[in-house]
Amino acid sequence: MTELKIQHLLTLSYLLSKGAKYNYVTITTSALGKNINKSQQAASKHLLELEQNKSITRIISGRNLSVKITGKGYSEIVKLSSLLQKSLDSSPSIVNLRGTLVSGMGEGAYYMGLKGYTKQFKSKIGYVPFPGTLNVRLDKKIHQEAIKQFETLDGIKIKSFSDGKRTYGWVKCFSAKLNNSIKCQLIILERTHHDESVIELISKTCIRKNTKLKDGSKVSIKIEVNY
């Protein structure tokens, strides 16, 4: 075996967690298999292959099996860890979407102007949005699926409130840029009349008025993700 496969690295990781970097630890192949989601036979094969690769050393005494990770085996784990950390650190925290500008139903202007919202917008995102929302229809399935993750992300929470007659739902805001230049916020609403293909954006000023965008214009949106 010239190189380790992912299942071997999982086995090494389990052994490391049991203290096998410096000590011979006694294990059973059934317990190993359970922890790496493999059969007992597969776990036993992993140990044999790791030994052949000189990534572990084994001592068998009767029915007892003790295992220790070698310097080579440990370096493989470190190599994987460094690669994963580098990937995690360099992963862009931006969601890229594309869609088409469409008209809404005119309700955005009313809701964005409610004091229960405007006070919170001012304190939490730093401005009172223009009374109205910019509606973008996500034309491709990949973008419609990507937007769903924001339902479970925290964002900046604008709390629900009541005016004594009715209760208005919460709003979550996510910093975004339209066409790489226009600062705005994606808003996720507790209650919406739009289907999943339409997203709403708010901004400090009227985007339509300050740009040449109109219904049918193709736009791109970059949304910041903060887990």
C-alpha positions as CSV (number, residue, x, y, z in Angstrom):
1,M,0.0,0.0,0.0
2,T,1.7,3.2,-1.2
3,E,-0.7,5.7,0.2
4,L,-3.4,5.9,2.9
5,K,-7.0,6.1,2.0
6,I,-9.6,8.1,3.9
7,Q,-10.8,5.1,5.9
8,H,-7.3,4.5,7.1
9,L,-7.0,8.1,8.3
10,L,-10.2,7.7,10.1
11,T,-8.8,4.7,11.9
12,L,-5.6,6.6,12.7
13,S,-7.7,9.5,14.1
14,Y,-9.6,7.1,16.3
15,L,-6.4,5.5,17.6
16,L,-5.0,9.0,18.3
17,S,-8.1,9.9,20.3
18,K,-7.5,6.8,22.5
19,G,-3.9,7.9,23.3
20,A,-2.0,5.8,20.8
21,K,0.5,8.5,19.8
22,Y,2.7,7.6,22.8
23,N,1.2,4.5,24.2
24,Y,0.2,1.0,23.1
25,V,-3.6,1.1,23.6
26,T,-5.6,-2.1,23.8
27,I,-8.5,-2.1,21.4
28,T,-11.0,-4.5,19.9
29,T,-11.8,-4.6,16.2
30,S,-15.5,-4.6,17.0
31,A,-15.2,-1.3,19.0
32,L,-13.0,0.2,16.2
33,G,-15.5,-0.8,13.5
34,K,-18.3,0.7,15.5
35,N,-16.5,4.0,15.8
36,I,-15.5,4.3,12.2
37,N,-18.8,3.0,10.9
38,K,-17.3,-0.1,9.4
39,S,-17.7,-3.8,10.0
40,Q,-15.4,-5.7,12.4
41,Q,-13.8,-7.4,9.4
42,A,-13.2,-4.1,7.7
43,A,-11.7,-2.6,10.9
44,S,-9.4,-5.7,11.2
45,K,-8.3,-5.2,7.6
46,H,-7.6,-1.5,8.2
47,L,-5.2,-2.4,11.0
48,L,-3.4,-4.9,8.9
49,E,-3.0,-2.5,6.1
50,L,-1.8,0.3,8.4
51,E,0.8,-2.1,9.8
52,Q,1.9,-3.0,6.3
53,N,2.2,0.7,5.6
54,K,4.3,1.2,8.7
55,S,1.8,3.7,10.1
56,I,1.1,1.6,13.2
57,T,2.8,-1.2,15.2
58,R,0.7,-4.0,16.8
59,I,1.3,-6.3,19.7
60,I,-0.9,-9.3,19.9
61,S,-1.0,-11.2,23.3
62,G,-3.5,-13.9,23.3
63,R,-6.8,-12.3,22.5
64,N,-5.6,-8.8,23.4
65,L,-4.6,-6.4,20.7
66,S,-2.5,-3.3,21.5
67,V,-1.7,-0.7,18.9
68,K,0.6,2.3,18.7
69,I,0.8,5.0,16.0
70,T,4.3,5.3,14.4
71,G,5.9,8.6,13.5
72,K,4.9,8.0,9.9
73,G,1.3,7.5,10.8
74,Y,1.2,10.6,13.0
75,S,2.7,12.7,10.2
76,E,-0.1,11.6,7.9
77,I,-2.7,12.8,10.4
78,V,-0.9,16.1,10.8
79,K,-0.7,16.5,7.0
80,L,-4.5,15.9,6.7
81,S,-5.2,18.3,9.6
82,S,-3.1,21.0,8.0
83,L,-4.8,20.6,4.7
84,L,-8.3,20.7,6.2
85,Q,-7.4,23.8,8.3
86,K,-6.0,25.6,5.3
87,S,-9.2,24.8,3.3
88,L,-11.4,26.0,6.2
89,D,-9.4,29.2,6.6
90,S,-9.4,30.0,2.9
91,S,-13.0,29.1,2.2
92,P,-14.8,32.3,1.1
93,S,-17.8,33.2,3.4
94,I,-19.8,34.5,0.5
95,V,-22.9,33.1,-1.2
96,N,-23.2,34.1,-4.9
97,L,-26.6,34.3,-6.4
98,R,-28.0,35.4,-9.8
99,G,-31.5,36.3,-10.8
100,T,-33.9,38.7,-12.5
101,L,-35.4,41.8,-11.1
102,V,-39.2,41.5,-10.7
103,S,-42.0,43.7,-9.3
104,G,-43.4,42.9,-5.9
105,M,-46.9,43.3,-4.6
106,G,-46.3,46.8,-3.0
107,E,-46.4,45.5,0.5
108,G,-42.7,46.1,1.2
109,A,-43.2,49.9,1.4
110,Y,-45.9,49.5,4.1
111,Y,-44.0,47.1,6.3
112,M,-40.6,48.8,6.0
113,G,-42.2,52.0,7.2
114,L,-43.6,50.5,10.5
115,K,-42.0,52.1,13.6
116,G,-41.7,48.7,15.2
117,Y,-39.3,47.8,12.4
118,T,-37.6,51.2,11.6
119,K,-36.4,51.7,15.2
120,Q,-34.7,48.3,15.1
121,F,-33.3,48.7,11.7
122,K,-31.7,52.0,12.7
123,S,-30.1,50.5,15.8
124,K,-29.1,47.1,14.3
125,I,-28.0,47.7,10.7
126,G,-27.3,51.4,11.1
127,Y,-30.0,53.0,8.9
128,V,-33.7,53.1,8.2
129,P,-34.2,51.4,4.9
130,F,-36.0,53.0,1.9
131,P,-39.7,52.1,2.3
132,G,-39.9,49.2,-0.1
133,T,-38.0,46.0,-1.1
134,L,-36.2,45.1,-4.3
135,N,-37.4,41.7,-5.5
136,V,-35.2,39.3,-7.3
137,R,-36.4,36.0,-8.8
138,L,-33.7,33.3,-8.6
139,D,-34.0,31.6,-12.0
140,K,-31.7,28.6,-11.4
141,K,-32.3,25.7,-9.1
142,I,-28.8,25.9,-7.6
143,H,-29.5,29.4,-6.4
144,Q,-32.9,28.6,-5.1
145,E,-31.4,25.8,-3.1
146,A,-28.5,27.9,-1.9
147,I,-30.8,30.6,-0.4
148,K,-32.5,28.0,1.8
149,Q,-29.6,27.9,4.2
150,F,-30.3,31.4,5.4
151,E,-33.5,30.2,7.1
152,T,-31.3,28.5,9.7
153,L,-28.6,31.1,10.0
154,D,-28.8,33.8,12.6
155,G,-28.2,37.0,10.7
156,I,-29.1,40.3,12.3
157,K,-32.5,39.7,14.0
158,I,-35.2,42.3,13.8
159,K,-37.7,41.0,16.5
160,S,-41.4,40.6,15.9
161,F,-43.7,43.1,17.6
162,S,-47.3,43.9,18.1
163,D,-49.2,47.2,17.7
164,G,-52.1,46.0,19.8
165,K,-54.2,44.9,16.8
166,R,-51.9,42.4,15.1
167,T,-48.5,40.8,15.4
168,Y,-45.7,41.4,12.8
169,G,-43.2,38.7,12.2
170,W,-39.4,38.8,12.7
171,V,-37.0,39.7,10.0
172,K,-33.4,38.5,9.6
173,C,-30.9,40.7,7.7
174,F,-27.7,39.6,5.9
175,S,-25.2,42.1,4.5
176,A,-25.1,41.9,0.7
177,K,-23.9,43.6,-2.5
178,L,-25.9,43.9,-5.6
179,N,-23.9,43.8,-8.9
180,N,-20.7,44.0,-6.8
181,S,-21.2,47.7,-5.9
182,I,-24.6,48.5,-4.3
183,K,-24.7,47.8,-0.5
184,C,-27.9,46.3,0.6
185,Q,-29.3,43.7,3.0
186,L,-30.9,40.4,2.1
187,I,-34.0,40.0,4.4
188,I,-35.5,36.7,5.4
189,L,-39.1,37.1,6.7
190,E,-41.0,35.0,9.2
191,R,-44.0,35.5,7.0
192,T,-43.9,36.1,3.2
193,H,-46.2,35.9,0.3
194,H,-43.4,35.1,-2.1
195,D,-42.5,31.6,-3.2
196,E,-39.0,30.2,-2.5
197,S,-37.7,31.5,-5.9
198,V,-38.0,35.2,-4.9
199,I,-35.7,37.0,-2.5
200,E,-36.1,40.6,-1.1
201,L,-33.4,43.2,-0.6
202,I,-33.5,46.4,1.3
203,S,-31.2,49.4,1.0
204,K,-30.7,52.9,2.5
205,T,-31.8,54.4,-0.8
206,C,-34.1,53.5,-3.7
207,I,-32.0,51.2,-5.8
208,R,-34.3,51.4,-8.8
209,K,-34.2,55.2,-8.8
210,N,-30.4,55.4,-8.4
211,T,-29.6,52.8,-11.1
212,K,-30.9,51.9,-14.5
213,L,-32.2,48.6,-13.2
214,K,-35.8,47.7,-14.1
215,D,-38.0,44.6,-14.3
216,G,-36.2,42.0,-16.3
217,S,-32.7,43.2,-15.5
218,K,-30.3,40.4,-14.7
219,V,-28.5,41.0,-11.4
220,S,-25.9,39.3,-9.2
221,I,-26.0,39.3,-5.4
222,K,-23.1,38.5,-3.0
223,I,-24.3,37.7,0.5
224,E,-21.9,37.5,3.5
225,V,-22.3,34.4,5.7
226,N,-21.3,34.5,9.3
227,Y,-21.7,31.1,11.0
